[in-house]
Amino acid sequence: MDVYRLKVLSNSMGGYFSSEQLDLLSIVKCQSQDELIDFVSSW
């Protein structure tokens, strides 16, 4: 069993993100105001 950075003992790698968390990660990834506007407009 591997010990990962968050000290979680698990046989599998990965994690669960809610749709809200994925949206926030996408927003943070935007590098300009125009990218943010495009992202929000595509919802």
Biopython code that builds the backbone (N, CA, C, O; Angstrom):
import numpy as np
from Bio.PDB.StructureBuilder import StructureBuilder

atoms = [
    (1, "MET", "N", (0.848, -1.177, 0.000)),
    (1, "MET", "CA", (0.000, 0.000, 0.000)),
    (1, "MET", "C", (0.889, 1.234, 0.000)),
    (1, "MET", "O", (1.854, 1.312, 0.759)),
    (2, "ASP", "N", (0.560, 2.196, -0.853)),
    (2, "ASP", "CA", (1.354, 3.418, -0.963)),
    (2, "ASP", "C", (0.854, 4.478, 0.009)),
    (2, "ASP", "O", (-0.328, 4.514, 0.350)),
    (3, "VAL", "N", (1.750, 5.326, 0.443)),
    (3, "VAL", "CA", (1.386, 6.474, 1.271)),
    (3, "VAL", "C", (1.577, 7.705, 0.398)),
    (3, "VAL", "O", (2.692, 7.993, -0.036)),
    (4, "TYR", "N", (0.509, 8.425, 0.142)),
    (4, "TYR", "CA", (0.569, 9.578, -0.746)),
    (4, "TYR", "C", (0.811, 10.860, 0.027)),
    (4, "TYR", "O", (0.847, 10.846, 1.258)),
    (5, "ARG", "N", (0.973, 11.940, -0.665)),
    (5, "ARG", "CA", (1.311, 13.232, -0.071)),
    (5, "ARG", "C", (0.331, 13.656, 1.005)),
    (5, "ARG", "O", (0.734, 14.275, 1.989)),
    (6, "LEU", "N", (-0.924, 13.345, 0.846)),
    (6, "LEU", "CA", (-1.931, 13.718, 1.837)),
    (6, "LEU", "C", (-2.033, 12.690, 2.951)),
    (6, "LEU", "O", (-2.956, 12.739, 3.764)),
    (7, "LYS", "N", (-1.099, 11.771, 2.991)),
    (7, "LYS", "CA", (-1.050, 10.734, 4.026)),
    (7, "LYS", "C", (-2.307, 9.865, 4.030)),
    (7, "LYS", "O", (-2.806, 9.481, 5.087)),
    (8, "VAL", "N", (-2.808, 9.563, 2.836)),
    (8, "VAL", "CA", (-3.967, 8.701, 2.689)),
    (8, "VAL", "C", (-3.456, 7.320, 2.294)),
    (8, "VAL", "O", (-2.751, 7.177, 1.295)),
    (9, "LEU", "N", (-3.805, 6.327, 3.058)),
    (9, "LEU", "CA", (-3.395, 4.961, 2.735)),
    (9, "LEU", "C", (-4.404, 4.375, 1.756)),
    (9, "LEU", "O", (-5.587, 4.251, 2.071)),
    (10, "SER", "N", (-3.933, 4.019, 0.579)),
    (10, "SER", "CA", (-4.846, 3.537, -0.452)),
    (10, "SER", "C", (-4.082, 2.703, -1.465)),
    (10, "SER", "O", (-2.887, 2.911, -1.679)),
    (11, "ASN", "N", (-4.770, 1.765, -2.083)),
    (11, "ASN", "CA", (-4.177, 0.986, -3.173)),
    (11, "ASN", "C", (-4.381, 1.652, -4.524)),
    (11, "ASN", "O", (-3.787, 1.224, -5.513)),
    (12, "SER", "N", (-5.198, 2.678, -4.588)),
    (12, "SER", "CA", (-5.461, 3.329, -5.867)),
    (12, "SER", "C", (-5.085, 4.801, -5.791)),
    (12, "SER", "O", (-5.147, 5.438, -4.739)),
    (13, "MET", "N", (-4.692, 5.312, -6.956)),
    (13, "MET", "CA", (-4.354, 6.728, -7.045)),
    (13, "MET", "C", (-5.540, 7.455, -7.649)),
    (13, "MET", "O", (-6.236, 6.905, -8.502)),
    (14, "GLY", "N", (-5.771, 8.656, -7.226)),
    (14, "GLY", "CA", (-6.845, 9.455, -7.776)),
    (14, "GLY", "C", (-7.634, 10.102, -6.672)),
    (14, "GLY", "O", (-7.283, 10.005, -5.495)),
    (15, "GLY", "N", (-8.679, 10.749, -7.051)),
    (15, "GLY", "CA", (-9.505, 11.421, -6.073)),
    (15, "GLY", "C", (-10.853, 11.728, -6.660)),
    (15, "GLY", "O", (-11.098, 11.513, -7.847)),
    (16, "TYR", "N", (-11.711, 12.226, -5.829)),
    (16, "TYR", "CA", (-13.053, 12.593, -6.248)),
    (16, "TYR", "C", (-13.194, 14.096, -6.165)),
    (16, "TYR", "O", (-12.875, 14.701, -5.141)),
    (17, "PHE", "N", (-13.669, 14.697, -7.234)),
    (17, "PHE", "CA", (-13.965, 16.121, -7.249)),
    (17, "PHE", "C", (-15.426, 16.297, -7.614)),
    (17, "PHE", "O", (-15.921, 15.675, -8.554)),
    (18, "SER", "N", (-16.106, 17.138, -6.876)),
    (18, "SER", "CA", (-17.498, 17.442, -7.207)),
    (18, "SER", "C", (-17.513, 18.348, -8.437)),
    (18, "SER", "O", (-16.481, 18.903, -8.817)),
    (19, "SER", "N", (-18.660, 18.493, -9.045)),
    (19, "SER", "CA", (-18.754, 19.359, -10.229)),
    (19, "SER", "C", (-18.418, 20.805, -9.865)),
    (19, "SER", "O", (-17.868, 21.539, -10.685)),
    (20, "GLU", "N", (-18.749, 21.216, -8.637)),
    (20, "GLU", "CA", (-18.427, 22.577, -8.200)),
    (20, "GLU", "C", (-16.916, 22.768, -8.100)),
    (20, "GLU", "O", (-16.388, 23.808, -8.493)),
    (21, "GLN", "N", (-16.225, 21.763, -7.574)),
    (21, "GLN", "CA", (-14.767, 21.854, -7.469)),
    (21, "GLN", "C", (-14.128, 21.896, -8.848)),
    (21, "GLN", "O", (-13.167, 22.634, -9.065)),
    (22, "LEU", "N", (-14.652, 21.112, -9.777)),
    (22, "LEU", "CA", (-14.117, 21.131, -11.144)),
    (22, "LEU", "C", (-14.326, 22.489, -11.796)),
    (22, "LEU", "O", (-13.449, 22.988, -12.501)),
    (23, "ASP", "N", (-15.504, 23.091, -11.557)),
    (23, "ASP", "CA", (-15.759, 24.433, -12.094)),
    (23, "ASP", "C", (-14.782, 25.444, -11.509)),
    (23, "ASP", "O", (-14.253, 26.289, -12.231)),
    (24, "LEU", "N", (-14.540, 25.359, -10.196)),
    (24, "LEU", "CA", (-13.598, 26.288, -9.569)),
    (24, "LEU", "C", (-12.191, 26.103, -10.107)),
    (24, "LEU", "O", (-11.479, 27.084, -10.321)),
    (25, "LEU", "N", (-11.778, 24.861, -10.330)),
    (25, "LEU", "CA", (-10.460, 24.616, -10.905)),
    (25, "LEU", "C", (-10.367, 25.196, -12.315)),
    (25, "LEU", "O", (-9.326, 25.729, -12.701)),
    (26, "SER", "N", (-11.439, 25.095, -13.074)),
    (26, "SER", "CA", (-11.449, 25.660, -14.427)),
    (26, "SER", "C", (-11.370, 27.175, -14.385)),
    (26, "SER", "O", (-10.689, 27.788, -15.207)),
    (27, "ILE", "N", (-12.068, 27.785, -13.426)),
    (27, "ILE", "CA", (-12.037, 29.249, -13.288)),
    (27, "ILE", "C", (-10.631, 29.709, -12.911)),
    (27, "ILE", "O", (-10.125, 30.685, -13.465)),
    (28, "VAL", "N", (-10.007, 29.014, -11.979)),
    (28, "VAL", "CA", (-8.664, 29.383, -11.543)),
    (28, "VAL", "C", (-7.670, 29.258, -12.691)),
    (28, "VAL", "O", (-6.695, 30.006, -12.761)),
    (29, "LYS", "N", (-7.920, 28.311, -13.589)),
    (29, "LYS", "CA", (-7.025, 28.067, -14.725)),
    (29, "LYS", "C", (-7.089, 29.190, -15.760)),
    (29, "LYS", "O", (-6.157, 29.355, -16.548)),
    (30, "CYS", "N", (-8.174, 29.963, -15.768)),
    (30, "CYS", "CA", (-8.312, 31.061, -16.735)),
    (30, "CYS", "C", (-7.197, 32.076, -16.514)),
    (30, "CYS", "O", (-6.929, 32.480, -15.383)),
    (31, "GLN", "N", (-6.553, 32.483, -17.603)),
    (31, "GLN", "CA", (-5.408, 33.374, -17.490)),
    (31, "GLN", "C", (-5.722, 34.810, -17.870)),
    (31, "GLN", "O", (-4.855, 35.681, -17.793)),
    (32, "SER", "N", (-6.946, 35.057, -18.278)),
    (32, "SER", "CA", (-7.321, 36.434, -18.608)),
    (32, "SER", "C", (-8.813, 36.611, -18.367)),
    (32, "SER", "O", (-9.560, 35.645, -18.213)),
    (33, "GLN", "N", (-9.213, 37.847, -18.339)),
    (33, "GLN", "CA", (-10.624, 38.149, -18.144)),
    (33, "GLN", "C", (-11.455, 37.609, -19.311)),
    (33, "GLN", "O", (-12.581, 37.152, -19.118)),
    (34, "ASP", "N", (-10.898, 37.665, -20.511)),
    (34, "ASP", "CA", (-11.617, 37.151, -21.677)),
    (34, "ASP", "C", (-11.835, 35.641, -21.577)),
    (34, "ASP", "O", (-12.909, 35.149, -21.922)),
    (35, "GLU", "N", (-10.823, 34.898, -21.107)),
    (35, "GLU", "CA", (-10.986, 33.458, -20.922)),
    (35, "GLU", "C", (-12.063, 33.164, -19.883)),
    (35, "GLU", "O", (-12.861, 32.241, -20.048)),
    (36, "LEU", "N", (-12.080, 33.949, -18.822)),
    (36, "LEU", "CA", (-13.089, 33.776, -17.779)),
    (36, "LEU", "C", (-14.488, 34.045, -18.331)),
    (36, "LEU", "O", (-15.423, 33.298, -18.046)),
    (37, "ILE", "N", (-14.628, 35.091, -19.105)),
    (37, "ILE", "CA", (-15.922, 35.419, -19.704)),
    (37, "ILE", "C", (-16.365, 34.305, -20.644)),
    (37, "ILE", "O", (-17.531, 33.911, -20.635)),
    (38, "ASP", "N", (-15.442, 33.797, -21.456)),
    (38, "ASP", "CA", (-15.768, 32.695, -22.368)),
    (38, "ASP", "C", (-16.203, 31.448, -21.594)),
    (38, "ASP", "O", (-17.158, 30.775, -21.981)),
    (39, "PHE", "N", (-15.494, 31.144, -20.496)),
    (39, "PHE", "CA", (-15.828, 29.971, -19.698)),
    (39, "PHE", "C", (-17.226, 30.109, -19.085)),
    (39, "PHE", "O", (-18.035, 29.184, -19.151)),
    (40, "VAL", "N", (-17.495, 31.266, -18.495)),
    (40, "VAL", "CA", (-18.799, 31.474, -17.855)),
    (40, "VAL", "C", (-19.915, 31.499, -18.892)),
    (40, "VAL", "O", (-21.018, 31.018, -18.630)),
    (41, "SER", "N", (-19.639, 32.048, -20.048)),
    (41, "SER", "CA", (-20.650, 32.108, -21.108)),
    (41, "SER", "C", (-21.004, 30.732, -21.653)),
    (41, "SER", "O", (-22.104, 30.530, -22.167)),
    (42, "SER", "N", (-20.081, 29.791, -21.545)),
    (42, "SER", "CA", (-20.327, 28.457, -22.109)),
    (42, "SER", "C", (-21.137, 27.568, -21.192)),
    (42, "SER", "O", (-21.466, 26.449, -21.584)),
    (43, "TRP", "N", (-21.478, 28.008, -19.987)),
    (43, "TRP", "CA", (-22.273, 27.201, -19.070)),
    (43, "TRP", "C", (-23.607, 27.000, -19.619)),
    (43, "TRP", "O", (-24.438, 26.341, -18.994)),
]
sb = StructureBuilder()
sb.init_structure("model")
sb.init_model(0)
sb.init_chain("A")
sb.init_seg("    ")
for serial, (resi, resn, name, xyz) in enumerate(atoms, 1):
    if name == "N":
        sb.init_residue(resn, " ", resi, " ")
    sb.init_atom(name, np.array(xyz, "f"), 0.0, 1.0, " ", f" {name:<3s}", serial, name[0])
structure = sb.get_structure()
